[in-house]
Amino acid sequence: MEHHPAAAWLTQAATSAVQQHGSGNLLRAVLIVMVLGCVLTAWFLLRGYKRKDD
């Protein structure tokens, strides 16, 4: 398997976050990113359904 520096950095950051602060902060960050992603995806998909009454 090929090694990617960006993936290594992300793994190292997640590992250090878990070791220093426990899994609570990492889980909180994942949940916030997930919710923001869902909101942006919903906005992107639903903006096409807007009607223009000109």
C-alpha distance matrix in Angstrom:
0.0 3.8 6.5 9.5 12.9 14.6 12.4 12.9 16.5 17.0 15.6 17.8 20.7 20.6 20.5 23.4 25.3 25.2 26.2 29.0 30.5 29.3 27.6 30.6 29.9 26.2 27.4 30.2 28.0 25.8 29.0 30.6 27.7 27.6 31.4 31.4 28.8 31.0 34.1 32.7 31.4 34.9 36.7 34.8 35.4 39.0 40.2 40.6 43.2 45.5 48.8 50.8 54.5 56.0
3.8 0.0 3.8 6.5 9.9 11.9 10.6 11.1 14.5 15.5 14.8 16.8 19.5 20.0 20.2 22.7 24.7 25.1 26.1 28.6 30.1 29.4 27.8 30.6 29.5 25.9 27.4 29.9 27.3 25.4 28.7 29.9 26.8 27.2 30.9 30.5 28.0 30.5 33.3 31.6 30.6 34.2 35.7 33.7 34.7 38.2 39.1 39.6 42.4 44.5 47.8 49.5 53.3 54.6
6.5 3.8 0.0 3.8 6.6 9.0 7.9 7.6 11.0 12.4 11.9 13.4 16.1 17.0 17.2 19.4 21.5 22.2 23.1 25.3 27.1 26.6 25.3 28.2 26.8 23.3 25.3 27.6 24.9 23.4 27.0 27.9 25.0 25.8 29.5 29.0 26.8 29.6 32.3 30.7 30.1 33.7 35.0 33.3 34.6 38.0 38.8 39.6 42.4 44.3 47.7 49.3 53.1 54.4
9.5 6.5 3.8 0.0 3.8 5.5 5.4 6.3 8.8 10.1 10.7 12.3 14.4 15.6 16.5 18.4 20.1 21.3 22.5 24.3 25.9 25.7 24.3 26.7 25.0 21.6 23.6 25.6 22.6 21.2 24.8 25.3 22.2 23.3 26.9 26.0 23.9 26.9 29.4 27.6 27.2 30.9 32.0 30.2 31.8 35.2 35.7 36.7 39.6 41.3 44.7 46.2 50.0 51.2
12.9 9.9 6.6 3.8 0.0 3.8 5.5 5.0 6.2 8.7 9.8 10.4 12.2 14.2 15.1 16.3 18.2 20.0 20.9 22.2 24.0 24.4 23.4 25.7 23.5 20.5 23.0 24.6 21.5 20.8 24.5 24.6 21.8 23.4 26.8 25.7 24.1 27.4 29.5 27.7 27.9 31.6 32.3 30.8 32.8 36.0 36.3 37.6 40.6 41.9 45.4 46.7 50.5 51.6
14.6 11.9 9.0 5.5 3.8 0.0 3.8 5.4 5.1 6.3 8.6 9.8 10.6 12.4 14.2 15.4 16.5 18.5 20.0 21.1 22.3 22.7 21.4 23.3 21.0 17.9 20.3 21.6 18.3 17.5 21.1 21.1 18.1 19.9 23.2 22.0 20.4 23.8 25.8 24.0 24.3 28.0 28.7 27.3 29.3 32.4 32.8 34.2 37.1 38.4 41.9 43.2 47.0 48.2
12.4 10.6 7.9 5.4 5.5 3.8 0.0 3.8 5.4 5.1 6.1 8.5 9.8 10.6 12.1 14.2 15.3 16.6 18.3 19.9 21.0 20.8 19.2 21.5 19.7 16.3 18.3 20.2 17.3 16.0 19.6 20.2 17.4 18.6 22.2 21.6 19.9 22.9 25.3 24.0 23.9 27.5 28.6 27.4 29.1 32.2 33.0 34.4 37.0 38.6 42.2 43.8 47.5 49.0
12.9 11.1 7.6 6.3 5.0 5.4 3.8 0.0 3.8 5.4 5.1 6.0 8.5 9.9 10.4 12.1 14.1 15.4 16.3 18.1 19.8 19.8 18.8 21.4 19.7 16.6 19.1 21.1 18.4 17.6 21.4 22.1 19.7 21.2 24.7 24.2 22.9 25.9 28.3 27.1 27.3 30.8 31.9 30.9 32.6 35.7 36.4 38.0 40.6 42.0 45.6 47.3 51.0 52.4
16.5 14.5 11.0 8.8 6.2 5.1 5.4 3.8 0.0 3.8 5.5 5.1 6.1 8.6 9.8 10.5 12.1 14.2 15.3 16.3 17.9 18.6 17.8 20.0 17.7 14.9 17.9 19.3 16.4 16.3 20.1 20.2 17.9 20.1 23.3 22.5 21.6 24.9 26.9 25.7 26.4 29.8 30.6 29.8 31.9 34.7 35.3 37.1 39.7 40.9 44.5 46.0 49.6 51.0
17.0 15.5 12.4 10.1 8.7 6.3 5.1 5.4 3.8 0.0 3.8 5.4 5.1 6.1 8.5 10.0 10.5 12.3 14.2 15.4 16.3 16.5 15.2 17.1 15.0 11.9 14.5 16.1 13.1 12.6 16.4 16.8 14.5 16.4 19.7 19.2 18.3 21.5 23.6 22.7 23.3 26.6 27.6 27.0 29.0 31.7 32.5 34.4 36.8 38.1 41.8 43.4 47.0 48.6
15.6 14.8 11.9 10.7 9.8 8.6 6.1 5.1 5.5 3.8 0.0 3.8 5.5 5.2 6.1 8.6 9.9 10.6 12.2 14.2 15.4 15.0 13.8 16.5 15.0 11.8 14.2 16.6 14.3 13.5 17.2 18.4 16.5 17.9 21.3 21.4 20.5 23.3 25.7 25.2 25.5 28.6 30.1 29.6 31.2 34.0 35.1 36.9 39.1 40.6 44.3 46.2 49.7 51.5
17.8 16.8 13.4 12.3 10.4 9.8 8.5 6.0 5.1 5.4 3.8 0.0 3.8 5.5 5.1 6.1 8.5 9.9 10.5 12.1 14.0 14.4 14.1 16.8 15.0 12.5 15.6 17.6 15.4 15.5 19.2 20.0 18.5 20.4 23.6 23.5 23.0 25.9 28.1 27.5 28.3 31.4 32.5 32.2 34.1 36.7 37.6 39.6 41.9 43.1 46.9 48.6 52.1 53.8
20.7 19.5 16.1 14.4 12.2 10.6 9.8 8.5 6.1 5.1 5.5 3.8 0.0 3.8 5.5 5.2 6.1 8.7 9.9 10.5 11.9 12.7 12.4 14.4 12.1 9.8 13.3 14.6 12.3 13.0 16.6 16.9 15.7 18.0 20.9 20.7 20.6 23.7 25.5 25.1 26.2 29.1 30.1 30.1 32.1 34.5 35.3 37.6 39.8 40.8 44.5 46.1 49.6 51.3
20.6 20.0 17.0 15.6 14.2 12.4 10.6 9.9 8.6 6.1 5.2 5.5 3.8 0.0 3.8 5.5 5.1 6.2 8.7 10.0 10.5 10.4 9.3 11.6 10.0 7.1 10.1 12.2 10.4 10.5 14.0 15.1 14.2 15.9 18.9 19.3 19.2 21.8 24.0 24.0 24.8 27.6 29.0 29.1 30.8 33.2 34.4 36.6 38.5 39.7 43.5 45.4 48.8 50.7
20.5 20.2 17.2 16.5 15.1 14.2 12.1 10.4 9.8 8.5 6.1 5.1 5.5 3.8 0.0 3.8 5.4 5.2 6.2 8.6 10.1 9.7 9.5 12.6 11.7 9.3 12.3 14.7 13.6 13.7 17.1 18.4 17.8 19.3 22.3 22.9 22.8 25.3 27.5 27.7 28.4 31.1 32.6 32.8 34.4 36.8 38.1 40.2 42.1 43.4 47.2 49.1 52.6 54.5
23.4 22.7 19.4 18.4 16.3 15.4 14.2 12.1 10.5 10.0 8.6 6.1 5.2 5.5 3.8 0.0 3.8 5.4 5.0 6.0 8.3 9.3 10.3 12.8 11.2 9.9 13.4 15.1 13.9 15.0 18.2 19.0 18.7 20.8 23.4 23.8 24.2 26.8 28.7 28.8 30.0 32.6 33.8 34.1 36.0 38.2 39.3 41.7 43.6 44.6 48.3 50.1 53.5 55.3
25.3 24.7 21.5 20.1 18.2 16.5 15.3 14.1 12.1 10.5 9.9 8.5 6.1 5.1 5.4 3.8 0.0 3.8 5.5 5.3 5.8 6.9 7.5 9.4 7.5 6.6 10.2 11.5 10.6 12.1 15.0 15.7 15.9 18.0 20.4 20.9 21.6 24.1 25.8 26.2 27.6 30.0 31.1 31.8 33.7 35.6 36.8 39.3 41.1 41.9 45.7 47.5 50.8 52.7
25.2 25.1 22.2 21.3 20.0 18.5 16.6 15.4 14.2 12.3 10.6 9.9 8.7 6.2 5.2 5.4 3.8 0.0 3.8 5.6 5.6 4.5 5.0 8.0 7.8 6.7 9.4 11.6 11.7 12.5 15.1 16.6 17.1 18.5 20.9 22.1 22.7 24.7 26.7 27.5 28.5 30.7 32.3 33.0 34.6 36.5 38.0 40.4 42.0 43.1 46.9 48.9 52.2 54.3
26.2 26.1 23.1 22.5 20.9 20.0 18.3 16.3 15.3 14.2 12.2 10.5 9.9 8.7 6.2 5.0 5.5 3.8 0.0 3.8 5.9 5.8 8.0 10.9 10.7 10.3 13.1 15.1 15.2 16.2 18.8 20.2 20.7 22.3 24.6 25.7 26.3 28.5 30.4 31.1 32.2 34.4 35.9 36.6 38.3 40.2 41.6 44.1 45.7 46.7 50.5 52.5 55.7 57.8
29.0 28.6 25.3 24.3 22.2 21.1 19.9 18.1 16.3 15.4 14.2 12.1 10.5 10.0 8.6 6.0 5.3 5.6 3.8 0.0 3.8 6.1 9.0 10.6 9.8 10.5 13.5 14.6 14.7 16.6 19.0 19.7 20.5 22.6 24.6 25.3 26.4 28.7 30.2 30.9 32.4 34.6 35.7 36.7 38.6 40.3 41.4 44.2 45.7 46.5 50.2 52.1 55.2 57.2
30.5 30.1 27.1 25.9 24.0 22.3 21.0 19.8 17.9 16.3 15.4 14.0 11.9 10.5 10.1 8.3 5.8 5.6 5.9 3.8 0.0 3.8 6.7 7.2 6.7 8.4 10.9 11.6 12.4 14.5 16.3 17.1 18.5 20.4 22.0 23.0 24.5 26.4 27.8 28.9 30.4 32.3 33.5 34.8 36.5 38.0 39.3 42.1 43.5 44.1 47.9 49.8 52.8 55.0
29.3 29.4 26.6 25.7 24.4 22.7 20.8 19.8 18.6 16.5 15.0 14.4 12.7 10.4 9.7 9.3 6.9 4.5 5.8 6.1 3.8 0.0 3.8 5.6 6.8 7.7 9.3 11.0 12.4 13.7 15.3 16.9 18.3 19.5 21.3 22.9 24.0 25.6 27.4 28.7 29.9 31.6 33.3 34.5 35.9 37.4 39.1 41.7 42.9 43.9 47.6 49.8 52.8 55.1
27.6 27.8 25.3 24.3 23.4 21.4 19.2 18.8 17.8 15.2 13.8 14.1 12.4 9.3 9.5 10.3 7.5 5.0 8.0 9.0 6.7 3.8 0.0 3.8 5.7 5.3 6.0 8.5 10.0 10.5 12.1 14.3 15.5 16.2 18.2 20.0 20.9 22.3 24.3 25.8 26.7 28.4 30.2 31.4 32.6 34.2 36.0 38.6 39.7 40.8 44.6 46.9 49.9 52.3
30.6 30.6 28.2 26.7 25.7 23.3 21.5 21.4 20.0 17.1 16.5 16.8 14.4 11.6 12.6 12.8 9.4 8.0 10.9 10.6 7.2 5.6 3.8 0.0 3.8 5.5 5.2 6.1 8.7 10.0 10.5 12.3 14.4 15.2 16.4 18.4 19.9 21.0 22.6 24.4 25.6 26.9 28.6 30.2 31.5 32.7 34.5 37.2 38.1 39.0 42.8 45.0 47.9 50.4
29.9 29.5 26.8 25.0 23.5 21.0 19.7 19.7 17.7 15.0 15.0 15.0 12.1 10.0 11.7 11.2 7.5 7.8 10.7 9.8 6.7 6.8 5.7 3.8 0.0 3.8 5.4 5.0 6.2 8.6 9.8 10.5 12.4 14.1 15.4 16.6 18.3 20.0 21.2 22.6 24.2 25.8 27.1 28.5 30.2 31.5 32.9 35.8 37.0 37.6 41.4 43.4 46.4 48.6
26.2 25.9 23.3 21.6 20.5 17.9 16.3 16.6 14.9 11.9 11.8 12.5 9.8 7.1 9.3 9.9 6.6 6.7 10.3 10.5 8.4 7.7 5.3 5.5 3.8 0.0 3.8 5.4 5.2 6.2 8.6 10.0 10.7 12.2 14.3 15.5 16.5 18.4 20.2 21.2 22.4 24.4 25.9 26.9 28.5 30.2 31.6 34.3 35.6 36.6 40.4 42.5 45.6 47.9
27.4 27.4 25.3 23.6 23.0 20.3 18.3 19.1 17.9 14.5 14.2 15.6 13.3 10.1 12.3 13.4 10.2 9.4 13.1 13.5 10.9 9.3 6.0 5.2 5.4 3.8 0.0 3.8 5.4 5.1 6.1 8.6 10.0 10.4 12.2 14.2 15.2 16.4 18.4 19.9 20.8 22.4 24.3 25.6 26.7 28.2 30.1 32.7 33.7 34.8 38.6 40.9 44.0 46.4
30.2 29.9 27.6 25.6 24.6 21.6 20.2 21.1 19.3 16.1 16.6 17.6 14.6 12.2 14.7 15.1 11.5 11.6 15.1 14.6 11.6 11.0 8.5 6.1 5.0 5.4 3.8 0.0 3.8 5.5 5.2 6.2 8.7 9.8 10.6 12.3 14.2 15.4 16.6 18.4 19.9 21.2 22.6 24.3 25.8 26.9 28.5 31.4 32.3 33.1 36.8 39.0 41.9 44.3
28.0 27.3 24.9 22.6 21.5 18.3 17.3 18.4 16.4 13.1 14.3 15.4 12.3 10.4 13.6 13.9 10.6 11.7 15.2 14.7 12.4 12.4 10.0 8.7 6.2 5.2 5.4 3.8 0.0 3.8 5.5 5.2 6.2 8.5 10.0 10.7 12.2 14.3 15.5 16.5 18.2 20.0 21.2 22.4 24.3 25.7 27.0 29.8 31.2 31.9 35.6 37.6 40.7 42.9
25.8 25.4 23.4 21.2 20.8 17.5 16.0 17.6 16.3 12.6 13.5 15.5 13.0 10.5 13.7 15.0 12.1 12.5 16.2 16.6 14.5 13.7 10.5 10.0 8.6 6.2 5.1 5.5 3.8 0.0 3.8 5.5 5.2 6.0 8.7 10.0 10.4 12.2 14.3 15.4 16.2 18.2 20.0 20.9 22.3 24.1 25.7 28.2 29.5 30.7 34.5 36.7 39.9 42.2
29.0 28.7 27.0 24.8 24.5 21.1 19.6 21.4 20.1 16.4 17.2 19.2 16.6 14.0 17.1 18.2 15.0 15.1 18.8 19.0 16.3 15.3 12.1 10.5 9.8 8.6 6.1 5.2 5.5 3.8 0.0 3.8 5.5 5.0 6.1 8.6 9.7 10.5 12.3 14.2 15.2 16.4 18.3 19.8 21.0 22.2 24.1 26.8 27.7 28.7 32.5 34.9 37.9 40.4
30.6 29.9 27.9 25.3 24.6 21.1 20.2 22.1 20.2 16.8 18.4 20.0 16.9 15.1 18.4 19.0 15.7 16.6 20.2 19.7 17.1 16.9 14.3 12.3 10.5 10.0 8.6 6.2 5.2 5.5 3.8 0.0 3.8 5.4 5.2 6.2 8.5 9.9 10.7 12.3 14.1 15.4 16.6 18.3 20.0 21.0 22.4 25.4 26.5 27.1 30.8 32.9 35.9 38.2
27.7 26.8 25.0 22.2 21.8 18.1 17.4 19.7 17.9 14.5 16.5 18.5 15.7 14.2 17.8 18.7 15.9 17.1 20.7 20.5 18.5 18.3 15.5 14.4 12.4 10.7 10.0 8.7 6.2 5.2 5.5 3.8 0.0 3.8 5.5 5.2 6.0 8.6 9.9 10.5 12.0 14.2 15.3 16.3 18.1 19.8 21.0 23.7 25.2 26.1 29.8 31.8 35.1 37.3
27.6 27.2 25.8 23.3 23.4 19.9 18.6 21.2 20.1 16.4 17.9 20.4 18.0 15.9 19.3 20.8 18.0 18.5 22.3 22.6 20.4 19.5 16.2 15.2 14.1 12.2 10.4 9.8 8.5 6.0 5.0 5.4 3.8 0.0 3.8 5.5 5.1 6.2 8.7 10.0 10.4 12.2 14.2 15.3 16.4 18.1 19.9 22.3 23.5 24.8 28.6 31.0 34.2 36.6
31.4 30.9 29.5 26.9 26.8 23.2 22.2 24.7 23.3 19.7 21.3 23.6 20.9 18.9 22.3 23.4 20.4 20.9 24.6 24.6 22.0 21.3 18.2 16.4 15.4 14.3 12.2 10.6 10.0 8.7 6.1 5.2 5.5 3.8 0.0 3.8 5.4 5.1 6.2 8.6 9.8 10.6 12.3 14.2 15.4 16.3 18.1 20.9 21.7 22.6 26.4 28.8 31.8 34.3
31.4 30.5 29.0 26.0 25.7 22.0 21.6 24.2 22.5 19.2 21.4 23.5 20.7 19.3 22.9 23.8 20.9 22.1 25.7 25.3 23.0 22.9 20.0 18.4 16.6 15.5 14.2 12.3 10.7 10.0 8.6 6.2 5.2 5.5 3.8 0.0 3.8 5.4 5.1 6.1 8.5 9.9 10.5 12.2 14.2 15.3 16.3 19.3 20.6 21.2 25.0 27.0 30.1 32.3
28.8 28.0 26.8 23.9 24.1 20.4 19.9 22.9 21.6 18.3 20.5 23.0 20.6 19.2 22.8 24.2 21.6 22.7 26.3 26.4 24.5 24.0 20.9 19.9 18.3 16.5 15.2 14.2 12.2 10.4 9.7 8.5 6.0 5.1 5.4 3.8 0.0 3.8 5.5 5.2 6.0 8.5 9.8 10.5 12.1 14.0 15.4 17.8 19.4 20.6 24.4 26.5 29.9 32.1
31.0 30.5 29.6 26.9 27.4 23.8 22.9 25.9 24.9 21.5 23.3 25.9 23.7 21.8 25.3 26.8 24.1 24.7 28.5 28.7 26.4 25.6 22.3 21.0 20.0 18.4 16.4 15.4 14.3 12.2 10.5 9.9 8.6 6.2 5.1 5.4 3.8 0.0 3.8 5.5 5.1 6.0 8.5 9.8 10.5 11.9 14.0 16.4 17.4 18.8 22.6 25.1 28.3 30.8
34.1 33.3 32.3 29.4 29.5 25.8 25.3 28.3 26.9 23.6 25.7 28.1 25.5 24.0 27.5 28.7 25.8 26.7 30.4 30.2 27.8 27.4 24.3 22.6 21.2 20.2 18.4 16.6 15.5 14.3 12.3 10.7 9.9 8.7 6.2 5.1 5.5 3.8 0.0 3.8 5.5 5.2 6.1 8.6 10.0 10.4 11.9 14.9 15.8 16.5 20.3 22.6 25.7 28.1
32.7 31.6 30.7 27.6 27.7 24.0 24.0 27.1 25.7 22.7 25.2 27.5 25.1 24.0 27.7 28.8 26.2 27.5 31.1 30.9 28.9 28.7 25.8 24.4 22.6 21.2 19.9 18.4 16.5 15.4 14.2 12.3 10.5 10.0 8.6 6.1 5.2 5.5 3.8 0.0 3.8 5.5 5.1 6.1 8.6 9.9 10.5 13.4 15.1 15.8 19.5 21.5 24.9 27.0
31.4 30.6 30.1 27.2 27.9 24.3 23.9 27.3 26.4 23.3 25.5 28.3 26.2 24.8 28.4 30.0 27.6 28.5 32.2 32.4 30.4 29.9 26.7 25.6 24.2 22.4 20.8 19.9 18.2 16.2 15.2 14.1 12.0 10.4 9.8 8.5 6.0 5.1 5.5 3.8 0.0 3.8 5.4 5.1 6.1 8.5 10.0 12.0 13.7 15.3 19.0 21.4 24.8 27.1
34.9 34.2 33.7 30.9 31.6 28.0 27.5 30.8 29.8 26.6 28.6 31.4 29.1 27.6 31.1 32.6 30.0 30.7 34.4 34.6 32.3 31.6 28.4 26.9 25.8 24.4 22.4 21.2 20.0 18.2 16.4 15.4 14.2 12.2 10.6 9.9 8.5 6.0 5.2 5.5 3.8 0.0 3.8 5.5 5.2 5.9 8.3 10.6 11.3 12.8 16.6 19.3 22.5 25.1
36.7 35.7 35.0 32.0 32.3 28.7 28.6 31.9 30.6 27.6 30.1 32.5 30.1 29.0 32.6 33.8 31.1 32.3 35.9 35.7 33.5 33.3 30.2 28.6 27.1 25.9 24.3 22.6 21.2 20.0 18.3 16.6 15.3 14.2 12.3 10.5 9.8 8.5 6.1 5.1 5.4 3.8 0.0 3.8 5.5 5.3 5.8 9.0 10.3 10.8 14.6 16.8 20.1 22.4
34.8 33.7 33.3 30.2 30.8 27.3 27.4 30.9 29.8 27.0 29.6 32.2 30.1 29.1 32.8 34.1 31.8 33.0 36.6 36.7 34.8 34.5 31.4 30.2 28.5 26.9 25.6 24.3 22.4 20.9 19.8 18.3 16.3 15.3 14.2 12.2 10.5 9.8 8.6 6.1 5.1 5.5 3.8 0.0 3.8 5.7 5.6 7.6 10.0 11.2 14.8 16.8 20.4 22.4
35.4 34.7 34.6 31.8 32.8 29.3 29.1 32.6 31.9 29.0 31.2 34.1 32.1 30.8 34.4 36.0 33.7 34.6 38.3 38.6 36.5 35.9 32.6 31.5 30.2 28.5 26.7 25.8 24.3 22.3 21.0 20.0 18.1 16.4 15.4 14.2 12.1 10.5 10.0 8.6 6.1 5.2 5.5 3.8 0.0 3.8 5.7 6.3 8.0 10.4 13.8 16.5 19.9 22.3
39.0 38.2 38.0 35.2 36.0 32.4 32.2 35.7 34.7 31.7 34.0 36.7 34.5 33.2 36.8 38.2 35.6 36.5 40.2 40.3 38.0 37.4 34.2 32.7 31.5 30.2 28.2 26.9 25.7 24.1 22.2 21.0 19.8 18.1 16.3 15.3 14.0 11.9 10.4 9.9 8.5 5.9 5.3 5.7 3.8 0.0 3.8 5.3 5.5 7.3 11.0 13.8 17.0 19.7
40.2 39.1 38.8 35.7 36.3 32.8 33.0 36.4 35.3 32.5 35.1 37.6 35.3 34.4 38.1 39.3 36.8 38.0 41.6 41.4 39.3 39.1 36.0 34.5 32.9 31.6 30.1 28.5 27.0 25.7 24.1 22.4 21.0 19.9 18.1 16.3 15.4 14.0 11.9 10.5 10.0 8.3 5.8 5.6 5.7 3.8 0.0 3.8 5.4 5.6 9.2 11.4 14.9 17.1
40.6 39.6 39.6 36.7 37.6 34.2 34.4 38.0 37.1 34.4 36.9 39.6 37.6 36.6 40.2 41.7 39.3 40.4 44.1 44.2 42.1 41.7 38.6 37.2 35.8 34.3 32.7 31.4 29.8 28.2 26.8 25.4 23.7 22.3 20.9 19.3 17.8 16.4 14.9 13.4 12.0 10.6 9.0 7.6 6.3 5.3 3.8 0.0 3.8 5.6 8.3 10.6 14.1 16.2
43.2 42.4 42.4 39.6 40.6 37.1 37.0 40.6 39.7 36.8 39.1 41.9 39.8 38.5 42.1 43.6 41.1 42.0 45.7 45.7 43.5 42.9 39.7 38.1 37.0 35.6 33.7 32.3 31.2 29.5 27.7 26.5 25.2 23.5 21.7 20.6 19.4 17.4 15.8 15.1 13.7 11.3 10.3 10.0 8.0 5.5 5.4 3.8 0.0 3.8 6.3 9.6 12.6 15.4
45.5 44.5 44.3 41.3 41.9 38.4 38.6 42.0 40.9 38.1 40.6 43.1 40.8 39.7 43.4 44.6 41.9 43.1 46.7 46.5 44.1 43.9 40.8 39.0 37.6 36.6 34.8 33.1 31.9 30.7 28.7 27.1 26.1 24.8 22.6 21.2 20.6 18.8 16.5 15.8 15.3 12.8 10.8 11.2 10.4 7.3 5.6 5.6 3.8 0.0 3.8 6.7 9.7 12.5
48.8 47.8 47.7 44.7 45.4 41.9 42.2 45.6 44.5 41.8 44.3 46.9 44.5 43.5 47.2 48.3 45.7 46.9 50.5 50.2 47.9 47.6 44.6 42.8 41.4 40.4 38.6 36.8 35.6 34.5 32.5 30.8 29.8 28.6 26.4 25.0 24.4 22.6 20.3 19.5 19.0 16.6 14.6 14.8 13.8 11.0 9.2 8.3 6.3 3.8 0.0 3.8 6.3 9.3
50.8 49.5 49.3 46.2 46.7 43.2 43.8 47.3 46.0 43.4 46.2 48.6 46.1 45.4 49.1 50.1 47.5 48.9 52.5 52.1 49.8 49.8 46.9 45.0 43.4 42.5 40.9 39.0 37.6 36.7 34.9 32.9 31.8 31.0 28.8 27.0 26.5 25.1 22.6 21.5 21.4 19.3 16.8 16.8 16.5 13.8 11.4 10.6 9.6 6.7 3.8 0.0 3.8 5.9
54.5 53.3 53.1 50.0 50.5 47.0 47.5 51.0 49.6 47.0 49.7 52.1 49.6 48.8 52.6 53.5 50.8 52.2 55.7 55.2 52.8 52.8 49.9 47.9 46.4 45.6 44.0 41.9 40.7 39.9 37.9 35.9 35.1 34.2 31.8 30.1 29.9 28.3 25.7 24.9 24.8 22.5 20.1 20.4 19.9 17.0 14.9 14.1 12.6 9.7 6.3 3.8 0.0 3.8
56.0 54.6 54.4 51.2 51.6 48.2 49.0 52.4 51.0 48.6 51.5 53.8 51.3 50.7 54.5 55.3 52.7 54.3 57.8 57.2 55.0 55.1 52.3 50.4 48.6 47.9 46.4 44.3 42.9 42.2 40.4 38.2 37.3 36.6 34.3 32.3 32.1 30.8 28.1 27.0 27.1 25.1 22.4 22.4 22.3 19.7 17.1 16.2 15.4 12.5 9.3 5.9 3.8 0.0
